[in-house]
Amino acid sequence: MASTILSLNEHEKRYLLRLAREAIAAALRKADFTPPEPPSPKLKEHLGVFVTLHEGGQLRGCIGLVEGIKPLHQAVAEMAVAAAFQDPRFNPLQPEELDKIDIEISVLSPLKKIERIEEIQVGTHGLFIKKGYNRGLLLPQVATEWGWDREVFLSQTCLKAGLPGDCWQDAETEIYIFSAEIFSEQELGLETPAT
């Protein structure tokens, strides 16, 4: 079952988004950061999560954990800092950019291995592809944003894993689906920095 197991309320979403921004702001100041106590036990569950940064509508960084290896609130703080400073595709975030970024969080459901690509629902599912030591993940919103169909989505996930675009047809390739609960500062009207 690749359904989102958390249904976060607006208060919980706002807490996680503020947490992400505060963690980045602290890192820019080179200050220690300890996440404040979450408002609900749900936010301590161990779940996969990705933090995506956009600046002027363009991707500015995206890093996450595929599986839940630590409490969600802690993972959000750490992945926000990683997205800001450790995404190899981008230069580290600069202090003057902090007010310009929009933070988006994707909380992942557990991965479900599939045998038939017909199980993939574009717009609902994200993909995780694994073959040998290669791994690649694309979030559900990526296929929607680019207008991809199922086969293009599969090909792009293969390429993200550093594999040929048709690797999804190989019997040795493992394909997993997941869903995600996705929310952003912009969507919740949190565009004023909470620093």
N, C-alpha and C positions, 0 to 999 in steps of 0.2 A: 504494500500500500504506500503510494507516494503521495500522501496528502499532508498538508501542513498540520502539525500537531498543536501548534500554539495559535491561539487567536488573541492577539494583543489588543488591549484597549488603547485609547488615545493617550492616556496618562503614561502608560508603559512605553509606548512608542516615543513620546516626547522625552522621557527619561533617557532612553537609549541614544537618541539623537543628540541630546545635550551632553551626555557622557562622551560620545565620540568627539564632539567639538572641543570639550574641555580637555580631553586627553591630548588632542593635537595642539591646542594652545599651550598646554603645560610643556609638551615636547619642544615647541618653538622657544619657550623660555628656559629650556634645559632644567626644568623643575620636576621633582618627583610627583607622581600622580597616583592617588589611591581612589578607585571608584567609590562614590558614596553608596550606602546600603540601598539595594533595589527596593522599590515600593511593593513588589510582590514576589512570592517564591518562584513563580513561573520564570522570572528573569535569571534564576540561578540554575535552570535546567541546562544540561549539557547538549548543545545543538550546534550544527554547522552554521556559520554565518559569514557573509561577505560585506565589506564596507566599500562603497564606491563614491568617489569624489568627482564632481563635475564643476567646471569653471566656464562660464559663458556658454553653457549647453554642451561643452566638449568634455570627453573623458579626461580626468586629471590624475586618476589612480584607482586601482581596485585590487584588494588583497583579501583573502579570507581563509577560513578553515572548512574543508569539505565535510568533516565529521565533528561531532561534539566531543572535544577532548578536554574542555574546561567550561566553567559556568558562563552562560550567555553574556552577562554584563561585563565580565572580565575579558571575554573574547572580543566583544565590540570595542572596548577601549584599546586593546592591543592591535586589532586589525585596522582601526582608524589610523593609528600612528604608523603602522606598516604601509597602508595605502598612501599616506601623505609623504613618507620619506623613503620607502624601500621598494616601490614598484619600479623594476628595472627599465620600464618603457619611458619613464619620466624623470626629470630633475626633481630633487627634493623640494617640497613646498617651502615657499619663502614667507616670512612674516606678513608682508603686504598682501599676500594672496588669501590669507585666512578669511577676511570678510567677503571675498568673492566666491568662495566655494559653496556648493550645495552638497550636503551629505545624504547619501541613500544607503539604507540598510536592507539586506536580504537575509531573512532567517530561514534556514533550510530544513526541510523535512528529512528523515532518514533516507539514504539511498536505497533504491530498489533495482535489482538486476533484472534486465528483460531479455527475452529470447526472440521476440518479434518486434520489428521497428514500428509495426502498426499500433503498438501500445503507447507510442510517443504522441502526446497532444501538444502541438506547437502553440505557444502562448500560455500554456499551463505548466509544462514541464521544462526543467533545465536538464542538461546532459552532462554526464561524466563518462569519459571513455578511457579505457586502460588496456594497454598491450605491452607486455614485458615491463620495462622500467618507465615507459612513457605514460603520461597521464595528462588529460586536458579536461577542463570544465568550462561550460558556458551557462550563464544564468538564463532563466526563462525569458526575461525581458529583452535579451539580446536578439533573439529570433524575431520578436515582434517589432523591435525598433528598426531592424534591417529588412523586414518583409520577407524573411526566408520561409521556404517550405521545409518539410521534414528532411528531405535528402540534402538540401543545402546546409541545414542546421547540423546534420550528422557530419558532413564533409568539413565544415568550419571547425567543429569540435575536434575532429581528427587532426587538422592542421595546427590547432592550438596545442595539441599534445606532441607536436613535432613529428607527426606521422603523415603518410600520403593521404590525400583527401578521400580516397575510397577505402581506407582501412576498416571502416565500419562493416564492410562486406566480408572481411576476413574472419574465419571461424575462431581464431585465437583472440580476437578483440572482444573485450567485455564492455557492454553498454549498460549504463545505469541511468535511471531517471529519478528526479526529485521535484518537489514543488517548493515554492518559497513565498513567504509573507514579505512583501516589499513595501517600504514606506520611506519618504524623504522629508527633509526640512521644508522644501518648497511646497509639497503637497499638504503639510500640516501648518503652513503659514509661519514657519519658524525662521524666516529669512533674516531677522535681526540676530546677530551673533550673540550667543548666550555664554559670553566669557566673563 
